[in-house]
Amino acid sequence: MECFHCRGKMIRGNAPFSADRNGYHILWESVPAWVCTQCGEALFEENEVNHIQKALRQIDQETIAMMSDVA
């Protein structure tokens, strides 16, 4: 596989993923991904993206519930 950014070689490995949204910051330090050996760019496959999106939806729901408890 070729990197979309620098055309370097992509290999299977792990990469960090972080998100800032709705008043919180979350960081996963090691998510399976394709990682460029030249520039370090990460490409996450559909399965990992689906897991990340599911986790973020759950955290969003908990954040909304927590904030409604305060009101």
C-alpha positions as CSV (number, residue, x, y, z in Angstrom):
1,M,0.0,0.0,0.0
2,E,1.2,3.5,-0.8
3,C,0.9,6.6,1.5
4,F,-1.6,9.1,0.2
5,H,0.6,12.0,1.4
6,C,4.2,11.1,0.5
7,R,3.9,7.9,-1.5
8,G,6.0,6.0,1.1
9,K,5.3,2.4,2.0
10,M,2.5,1.7,4.4
11,I,2.9,-1.2,6.9
12,R,0.6,-2.7,9.5
13,G,1.3,-1.3,13.0
14,N,-0.3,0.9,15.6
15,A,-0.9,4.6,15.8
16,P,-2.4,7.1,18.2
17,F,-5.9,8.5,17.7
18,S,-7.3,11.5,19.6
19,A,-10.5,13.6,19.4
20,D,-11.6,16.9,21.0
21,R,-15.3,17.3,21.1
22,N,-18.3,18.3,23.2
23,G,-16.1,19.4,26.1
24,Y,-13.8,16.4,26.4
25,H,-10.6,15.1,25.0
26,I,-9.9,11.4,24.4
27,L,-6.7,9.7,23.3
28,W,-6.1,6.1,22.3
29,E,-2.4,5.6,22.3
30,S,-2.3,2.5,20.2
31,V,-4.9,1.7,17.5
32,P,-4.2,-0.9,14.8
33,A,-3.5,1.0,11.5
34,W,-1.5,1.2,8.4
35,V,1.5,3.4,9.1
36,C,3.7,5.1,6.6
37,T,7.4,4.1,7.0
38,Q,8.4,7.5,5.5
39,C,6.2,10.2,7.1
40,G,4.3,8.3,9.8
41,E,0.9,9.1,8.5
42,A,-1.7,6.6,9.8
43,L,-4.6,5.1,7.9
44,F,-7.3,3.3,10.0
45,E,-9.4,0.5,8.4
46,E,-13.2,0.4,8.5
47,N,-13.3,-1.9,11.5
48,E,-11.2,0.4,13.7
49,V,-13.1,3.5,12.5
50,N,-16.4,1.8,13.4
51,H,-15.1,1.0,16.9
52,I,-13.9,4.5,17.4
53,Q,-17.2,6.0,16.2
54,K,-19.2,3.7,18.5
55,A,-17.0,4.6,21.5
56,L,-17.4,8.3,20.8
57,R,-21.2,8.0,20.4
58,Q,-21.3,6.3,23.8
59,I,-19.2,9.0,25.4
60,D,-21.3,11.7,23.8
61,Q,-24.4,10.1,25.4
62,E,-22.8,9.9,28.8
63,T,-21.6,13.5,28.5
64,I,-25.2,14.6,27.7
65,A,-26.6,12.6,30.6
66,M,-24.0,14.0,33.0
67,M,-24.6,17.6,31.9
68,S,-28.4,17.1,32.3
69,D,-27.8,15.9,35.9
70,V,-26.2,19.2,36.7
71,A,-29.0,21.3,35.3
